[in-house]
Amino acid sequence: MIDPITLEVLREAFVSIVREMRVTLVRTAYSSILYEGEDFSCVLMDGRAQIVAMSKGQDHPLHIVPIGWSMRAVREKFGDDIHPGDVFLHNDPYTGGTHLNDVAMIHPLFTPAGGLFVFPVVRAHWGDVGGMSPGSLSGRATEIFQEGVRIPPIKIVDRGRPNQAALDLIFSNMRGPRERRGDFQAMVGTCRKASERIEELVGRYGADTIRAAVDELMDRAEGRMRRAIGGLREGEYVYEAHLEAGRDRLEPLTVRAKVIVAGDTITVDLAGTSPQTAGPTNVGPAMAPTGAFTIIKSFLDPGADVNSGAFRPLTVITPPGTIVNADPPAPCGGMVEVKYCVESAVMGALAQALDGKVAGDLKGGGNHCYVGGPHPRLTGETFIFYEYPAGGTGGFEGGDGSNTVRAWTESDMTTLQPIEAVEQLYPIRIERTALREDSGGPGRWRGGLGLTREVLIQTSGAQLSVLAEKAVLPPFGVCGGGAGATNRFWVRRDGRRVRSSPLPGKVSGFPLEPGDVLLMESSGGGGFGDALERDPAQVAADLLEGYVTPAAAEAIYGVVLHGGAPDDVATAARRAELRVARLRVRLGAAAGLDAERGREIRLGADVAARLGVAPGAVVELVNPHGAPLRAWVASLIAPSPAGAMPTAEVAPVALRMLAVADGAEVEVRAVHSGVLGGESQLTVTRGRR
C-alpha cells in the first residue's frame, strides 16, 4: 500500500514528464504542423499496455487511447525480443494505428530486474507519408495504398543502433523527406529526455513504489468511473448518426450505437453499423472504442485523470468488416470523422439516460485541408500547407457554445496556424480570418460560431485535397435546438466559385492556379433548446457582436428590433407566428424502412409539400429531450384528410431512438445543407456502392 502523499507526488511527476515531452517536441520539430499546429500527443505507458499518464486537456484522446493496441501489436510481433535501447515505429490502422499520417514511436524502458516498466510514447502527425496527393489524406481514396506508407510494428532502433535501411526506405517514399527525418529525430530526442526523467524517479523512489503508484492510480480512476455510471438510469438506449460517403453523390453511412447501462458498467454495441466502404471513412479496431470512451468520460467523469483504469467499466463491440472495424485494404484516412460519428451516436443514445443533459453536435471531424505542390524557392522540395480549422462547440443547458475553439473531445491543438508563420513558409497569403456569422446553431442557448479563412494561392502546380464531414449534413442541435452551418471548403477563381469535387468535403488533388482563393468555412455547433425561447436581449447582443444577422434574428429567433433594441410587442407576435408555422406529424411504425444508408421515412405528400422536400431529401424529427433523428425520405404516402394531423411512417427502432410511442406527435424539419451554388446534395443514392 502506497502512502497518499507519495502517490500524489508521483502522479504529478508523471504528468510533468508528459508536459515536458510536449515542450521538447515543439521546440525541436521541423514541420509547422508540429511546432505550430501541435498535432501530436505524448503519453506514459507500462508493460501491460496501460495508459499511465497523459496531459489532460493538451494531448488528444484519439492519439493516446489507441496506443494500447499499438503496444499489444508490438508484443505480439516481437515477444521477448524487446531489449533496452530498442525503439519501435507503428502507424498501421488495422493493428491499433489511427490513420497513416499519425506515426507512433514506442520507447520501452526496463527495470533493473529486466521487466518492462513505465516508458514514453509519442504519436505525431507527419505532414506527408506518401500516397496519391500531397499530404496523403484524400477525400477520394479507395484503398489504403493510396494513403501512403503503412508501417507495421517495426524495430527502427535495435539496442541503440538505428535501422538505417528501414529509415531510408520509409523516407524515400514520403514527400518532404527533410522535414520527415527532422520530425523523427525530434521524437527520438523527446522520448530520450522522458526516459531520463523516469530513470530519475526510479533512482529516488524505486521501481516497486512506482509500480504500486501506477496500480493505485488505475484502481482510483476505475472506482470514480464506476460510481459515475452507477448514477445513471439502467436500460438499453439506441441512437444512430451518419457519415457523408460517396464519390459523385451522397451515399450516407450509418453508425448505430446501443448503449447498455447495467449496474456500474456500460456496454456499447455497434452492431447494425454500415459495412466498410471503398472510401476513406473507415477505421481499424482501436478508434471506435476510443470515441465511445471519450464521450462517456467527458460526460460522466470529466475532472479526473485519464488512464486505462477509467476504461475498465466499458466494453465496446465493433463488428469486423464494418466502417468501425474495417479489414484491409479499406482506406482509413477519415478516422477522425468516423470517431466523431461514433461519439455522436453514443451521445445521442446516452442522452436518454442523462435526461437531456447533453450538448449540441460539433464540427464533425478533422476538417483536413491540404494545399501542396512544388516549392517555388526550394528546388526538388514539396511544400505542404495543412490546416484543420476548428469550429463552434454546441450549446448546452445554461450556456452558449464557444466560438472557433477545439472541442471537449479534442486536445488543445491550435485553432489555426499563425499567419506570420505560414506566410513565411509557404507560397500563400492569408487574406482574411474572421468569425462566420449565422453559423452557430440557433437555440435557447446558441451554438458557437465557426470561422472563415481566405487563403490566396501564389504559385503554380499546387493541389487541394480535403477530407471533412458535416459538409452536407450539418451539426445537429439538441432538445429542440437548430443545426449549425455546414463545413465548406471551396475555391474562388476570378471572382467565381469553382466546383472542386462532386461531393462537398471530399476533394483529391484538385489543381489550383495562381490567384485562386481557398475559402475554409468551418461549421458552427448545434444549438440547445427552442430558439424562440432565447432572451431577446441576448439576440440583440449577438446582432451587435456580428454573430447573428438582422434577417436571422427575425426569421429564426423571432426577435424584432427597433433602434437596436427588442420590440416586445412585435417580438411576441412574430414568435407566435413562427410557432404556428411549425409542422408536426403523427409517427407510425412501419416495416421495410432500413438504415444501411440512412434512416428512412415515408412522408405524407402534404407534409413533403409544406417542407419543400422530395424523395431522397433529409428531414429531422425533433426530440425535445435529446438528439434529433435524421431520416431520408424514402417515398410519399397519401396526404392526411383535411383537418387531421399529418402523418409519417418510420421503422419501429426509430421510435425507440426518439423514446416515443407509436402514434406520438413530433415536430419535423427539412435539413438544409447550404451547398455551394444552391445545389441540393441532401439526396441519397440507393444504388450499389
N, C-alpha and C positions, 0 to 999 in steps of 0.2 A: 504494500500500500504506500503510495507516494503522498507526501505531505502537501497541503493545498498551496503553500507559498512557493515551493519548488515547482509544482505543476504550473502555476501561473507564470512564473519566470520563464520556464521552458516554452510554454505556449506563445508568449510574446517573443521569445527568441526565434522560434520557428517562423513566425510571421515577419519578423525583422529581416531574417535571411532572405525570404522571398522578395521583400521590398527592395533589398539591396541588389538582388538579381535583376529586378526591373531597371533600376538606375544604371547598373553596369551595361545592360544590353542597349539601352537608349543612347548611352554615351559612346558606344563602340560600334554600333551597327553602321552599315554602309548605305542601305536603302532608306528612302524617306518614309516608306510605309511602316518602317520600324521606329526610326528615331523621331519622326513627326506624327505618324498615324498611330503608333503604339499598338499595332495589330499583332500582338504576341501575348503569351501568358507564361507564368512561372509557377512551379509547384514543388513541394517536397513529397516524395512517395516513400513507401517502405517495401521490404522484400515480399510482402503479401499482396502487393499491387493495390495498396490502400492509399488514398489521399490523406496526407498528414497535415498539410497546411498550404493555404493559398492566401493571397492578399485580397480579402473580401472587398468588393467594390472596384477593384482595379483589374484583376485577372478575370478572363472571360470563362464562364462555365463550359461553353461549347469546346474550348481548347482543353480544359482541365479534366472534366469528368471522363472523357474517353481515354485518358492516359492509362487507366486501369486495364482496359482492353489491350492497349499497346504493350503494356508491361507483360501481360499474360502471353501475348504473341511472342515476345522475346524469350520468355521462359520456355514456352513450348518448342521453339525452334532450337534454342541453344542449350537447354537443360543445365547441366553442371559446367558447361563450357563458358562460364562467365567469370571473369577474373579482375583483380584490381588493375586499373588503367584502361579497361575497356570502355568504349563509347559506342552507342547504337543510334542509328537513324531509322525513322519509320514515317511513312505517310499513307500507307495502303488503307483505303476506306473499308475494305472487306474484313480487315483484321483489327479494327479499332482506330483507324485514322478518321479524319473529318473529310476534307477534300484534299486533292493532291498538293495544293499550294501550302497547306499547313504542315510543316515538317517538324516532327518531334525529335529532340535529342535527349537520350536517356544516358545518365552518367552514374552507373552503380557505384556504391560505396560498401565497404565491408567492415565488420567489427574486427578487433584483434584476433578473435577466435575463428574468424573466417566466414561468418554468415552475412547474408545481405542485410544492409542496415538502412537507415534513412538516407535518401540521396536526392539530388536535384534533377529536375526535368524542365526543359523549355520547349514549348511549341510555338513556332513563329511562322508567320505568313511570308513566304518567299515571293517576290514580285512576279516571277515567271518560273515555271517548271517545264517549259516546252509546250507542245500541243499545237492546235490549229490556228491560234490567234495570239497576238502579243498580250501577255498577262495570264494566258492559259484558261481563264474562265470564260466560257462562251455560252450564250443562251440557246445555241442551236447544235450543241454537241449531241451525238447519237451513240457514242461508245467511249469508254474511259480512255482509250488510246489517243483520242483527240484532245484530252485534257492535260497531257504531259507525262512526265516520268513517274512511274509507280514504283515506290521503294518499299519492298517488304522489310521486315526486321533485318537489318544488316549491321555487322560489326565494322564500323567505319574507323575505329581506332582499336587496335589489338594489343593489350598490355602496354599501352603508351605509344605504340608505333602506328601512325596513320596508314590506312589502306589507300595508298595514293592512286592505284589503278582504278578503284571504285570511285574515288572522288573525281578523277579525270573523266570517267565515263559519265557520271551524273552531270557535271558542269558543262560538258561538251554538248549536252542535249537541252541546254537552257539558254534563253536569251539573257544578255547582260551578265556573262559569267563573272566579271569582276565584282559586281555587287553580290552575286550569289556566294562567291568564295569569301568575300568580306563578312557577310552575314553569318556564314558558317563559323568562321573564326571567332566572331563576336559571341556566338552561342557557346563555343568551347570555353572561351575565357569566362563567360558568365557562370557556367557550371563549375569550373575550377575554383573560382572565388567562393562560390557557395559551399563547395566541398571543404575548403579551408575553414569556413565558419562552423560547419558541422563537426569537423575534427577537433576544433577548439572546445565545443560543447562536450564532446566525449572526454576530452582531457580533464575538463572541470568536474563533470557530474558522473561520468562513467556510462558505459553502454546500457547496463541493466536499468539504471534510473531513467534514461531516455526512453527505453522500450516501455517501461511502466507508465511513463507520462503519455506516450502515444496510445497505449491501451485505454488509459483513463479518459483521455480526450475523445476517443471513439465512443466509449460507453456513454459519456456525458451527452454527446450530440445525439446518439440514438435515443436516450431517455427523453430528451427535450422533444424530439420529433414524435415519438410515440405518444407523449402526453398531448401534443397538439392535435394529432389525428384522433385521439380518444375523445376530443371535444366536438367532433363532427357528428352529424346525424348519420347513423348507419344506413346502408342501402346500396343499390346499383343505379348509377347515373350515366346517361348516354348522350353524346353530342358528336357532331362531325364538322369539320372545316375543309376548305377546298384550296387546291393549288391550280395555277394557271398553266397547264401544259398545252402542247400542240405546236405545230410548225406554221401552219397557214391560218388556222382559226383556233379559237379557244376550245380545248378538249379537257375539261376540268378533271382533276384527280381528287379523290376523297381520302381524308384521314378520319377514321371513325374511332372514337375512344369510349370504352366502357370503363368507368371508374367504380371500383367496388370498395366501399369503406366497411371494414369488419373489425371491430374492436380497436386495436392500436396499429392496424396495418392498412395499407392501400394497395390494391392491385389495379394496374392499368392494362386492359386488354385491347389491343389494336386490331383484332380480327375484324374483317369487313373493309379494311383499307384497300385501296386500289392496287392492282398488280404493278410491278415495276414497269417503267416506261422507257422508250428509246429517246429519252431527253435527259437533261441534267438534274431533274428533280427526283433524285433517289438518294438514299443514304445506306451506309453499312450498319452493322448491328449496334453500334455504340450511340448513335445520335438520338434515336427516339427515347431511350432511357434517360439520356441527358436532358432532353426537352421536358419530359414528364417530371423528372426530379427538380429541375429549375423552377417550374411553375408551382409545384407543390411546396417546395421550400420557401419560395418567395411569399406565398400567401399564408402559410401556416407558421413558419418559424424564421422570419427574415432577419432577426437581430443576431443570431448565434453564428458561430464559426461554421465554415463549410468543410467537412471532411467525410470520409467514407462511412463513418458511423451513422450519420444522418440518412444515408441511403438504405440502411438495413431494413427499415419497415416497409420498403417499397419494392414491389415486383412489377416488372414491365414485360408484357408478352408481345413480341414482334414477329408476326408470321413471315417465314422465309419466302423470298420471291415477290415481295411487295415493295412499295416505294419506301417503307420504313425498315427494310432489311433485305436489300437487293443483292442479287448474285452477279458475278462478272458476266459480261463486260459492261453492265449498266453504268453510264456516266454518273458521277456523284458531285459535280461542281456546285450544284444548288443545295448543298447540305444545310446551309443556314436557313434557307427557305423552308425545307422540309421540317427542320427542328422547330421553327416558329409555328408552322401549321400544327404540329403535334401539341405545342403549347396552347394554341388557340382552342384546339379540340378538347384538351384536358381541362382548360379553364372553363369552357362552356359547360362541360359536364359537372365540374366541381362547383360551379355557381349554384347548382340546385342544392348542394349540401351546405353552402355558405350563405343561403338565404339572400342572394343578390349582392353580397359583399365582394364585388368584383370591379374591375376597371375596364374601360373601353379598349378596343383592339389597338395594336401597334402597327408600325410601318410595314411589317411583313417579312423582313429578311435582311440580307447583307447589302442590298442596293449596289451590287458590284458594278462599277462603271470604269472601263479601261479605255485610254487613248494611248496607242503605241505605234512606233514605226522607226525608220532610220533616224538616228540622231544627227541633226544638221551640223553639229560642231565637233562630234567625235566620230571619226571615220571607222566604220565597221561595228559601231555600237548601236544598240537599240535603246530608245528611251521608252519608259513605261510610266505614264501618269495614271495613278489608280486612286480613286476615291470611293467612299461608301457613305454617302451623306445620311446623317441622322434625320429623323422625322419627329413629329409630335408624339407625346405619350397620351394615353387615354384619360378621359375624365373619370373621376371616382366620386363616391358619395362624400360631399363636403368640399370638393376642390376641383379646379380645372387641371387639365393635363399641362405638362411643361412643353415649352416651345423648343424644338430642334435640339434635343439632347439625346444622349444614349439612354436607352430604356432600362428598366429594372431587371430585365433578363439578359442584359449585356454587361460588359465591363466598362471601365471608364476610358475607353478609347476616345480619340479626338473626334469631334463632330465633322470637321473638315481640316485639311492641312492648311497651314498659314499661307496667305497669298504670296508673301515675300519669298518663302521657301520654294514653292512650286514654280514661280516665275523665273527664279534663278536656275533651276534645274532643267526645266522642260521648255520646249518651243511653244508656249501657250501664254495667254494673258487673261487674267480674271477681270471680266468686265463689270460684274455685279454679283453681290451676295446680299440676300435680304430674306426676311420672313415672307412666307407665301400667304397672302390674305385669303380669308374664307376657306382655308384648308383644314382647320380644326373641325371635327365632327360636332354638330350642334347638340345641345342638351342643356338640362338644368345646370350641369357643370360641363363646360365645353372641353373638347379635346384640344391638345396642344397643337400649335401650328408647325407645318413643315417649312422647308426653305426653298429658295430659288438661287441657283448658282449659274452664271453665264460665263462660258469659257471660250475664248477666241483661239482658233487654231492658226498657227503662224508658220507651218511647214508643209511640205508636200510628202505624200506617201503614208500619212497617218491613217490608222484604222480605229474604229469604235466598236467595242464589244460591251454588251450589257447583260447582266443576269440579275433580274429583280422580280419580285412578286408584288401583289397589290397594285399592279399597273392596269388591271382590268376590274378586278373585284376589290372595292375599297375597304379599308379597315372598318369593321362594324362597330356601332355603338351598342351600349347595353342598357337594360332597364328602361327601354323606350328611347334612348339616345340615338342620334343620327350618325351616319358614316362620315369618316374623314375623306379628304380628297385622295384620289389615286396617285401613286408614283407616276411620274412622267419623265422620260429621258429621250430627248429629241434634238434634231439638228435644224438650225435656221440657216438657209443659204440664199443670199441675195434678197433677204427680207421675207423669204417664204419658208414654210415648214416642209421638210423633206422626210419622206417615209423611209425609215432605215430597216424596218422589219415588218412582216405581215402581222405578227403578234407583239403588241407592246411589252416591253420588259425583256424580250428575248432577241438580242442582236449579236451577230457574229461577224467580225471583220468588215464592217461597213466602211467603204473608202471615204475619207474626209478630204476636203480641199482647203487650201489656204484661204482664210477669210470666213470659213464656216464658224458658226457659233453653236457650241453644245450647251443645251439647257438641261440642268439637273433640277427637277422639281420633286421634292420628297413629299410623302403623304403626311397628313395630319392624323392625330389619334382620334379614335371613336369617342363620341360623347356619352355622357351618363345622364339618364333621366330625360323627362319631357322638355324639349326646347321651349315650349310655351309656358313653362313654369320658371324660366330663368328670370332673375330680378332685372327689370327694365334698366335700372341704374347700371348694372354690370354690362348689359348690352351697349348702353351709351358709352361706357368706359372702353369697351372693346372697339367701338367705332372710332373713338378719339385716338386710340393707340394704332389704328390701322389694321387691327386683327380681323375685323368684320367690315364689309362694305355696307353702304346705306341700303342697297337692294336686298341683301341678305337679312339685315336687321328687321326689315318689314316683312319680307316674304317667308322667312324661316322662323324667326323669333316672334313675329307679330308685334314688334315694337315700332310705334310711330313717333317720330321726333319732330319737335318744333323748336327752332333756335338751339339745337344741340341737346335739348332735354326731353325726356319722355312725356308724351301727352297721355295722361292716364285714361281719359275717356276714350280717345281714339284707339289706344292700345288694347283696352278691354274689348272694344268692338271688333278690332282686327283679329284678335286671338279667338274670339268666339266664332268668327267666320272661318278661320283655319281649322278649328276643331270640328266643325260641322262638315268640312270638306274631306276629312279623313275617311278612308274606306275600310270597313270591317267586313269580314266574311265568316260564315259558319263552316268550320272544318269538319269533314267527314273522312273516316278511314276507308281506304280502297286498296285493292290488290293491283299488282302489276306495275308498281312505281318503284324502280330500283334506284340505287345510289352509286353505282360504279363510276359514273361520270357526272356526278352532281345529283343532289336530291331532287326528285321530280314532283311536280304538282299539276293538277288539272284545274284550270280556272273557268268560271262561267264566262261566256262571251261578253256579257255586260261588264263584268269586273275587268277583263282584259281591255275593253274599250276605254273604260274610265282611267285605267293606269297607263294607257298608251303602249301596251306590250302585245307581242305576238308569240306563237310557239318558238321556243329556243331562248327567249328572254329570261332574265333573272329577276325574281321578286324576293321580298324579305317579309317573313312572318314575325311580327314584333312580340317580344317577350318582356312584359313589364317587370319581371323579377330576375332577369338574367340575360344571356346572349340570345340574339335573334336566330332564326333558322332561315337560311337561304335556299331557294329552290328554283330549278329551271322549269319553265312552262312546257310540259310535255304535249298537251293538247287542250282544246277548248271544249267545254260542255255546254249544254243548253242554259240559257240565261234563266235567272230566277223569275218567278211570277211578279208582276207589278206589286210593289209594296212589301215584298218578302225580303228577308235578309239574303244577300248574295251568298253563294256557296263556293267551296273549293274542296278538292279531294287530294289527300296525301296518304302515304303509307302509314300503317299503324305505328311504326317506330318513330315517325316524325312527331306524332302526338306525344310520345314518350319523351322526346328530346325537349319539347316545349313544356312538358309537365302539365298537359291539359287533357281533358276527356274528349271522347268522340262527341261532336256537336258543339264544342266550345266556340266562342266568338273571339276572333283576334283581328288586330289591325294588319293590313297588308300594304306594302310599299313597293314601288318599282326601284330597282337598283341601277343607278346611273354611273357610268364609268368615267365620263369626261374624256373619252378617247379623242385624239387629235383629229382635226378636220371634220368633226361631227359624225365620224363613223361609229357605228354601234358594234362593238366586239362582244357584247354580252349575249351571244348566242352560242349554242353548243352544237358541235358536230357529232352526230350519232353513228358515223361510220367506224371502221376499224382503225385503230391507231397504227 
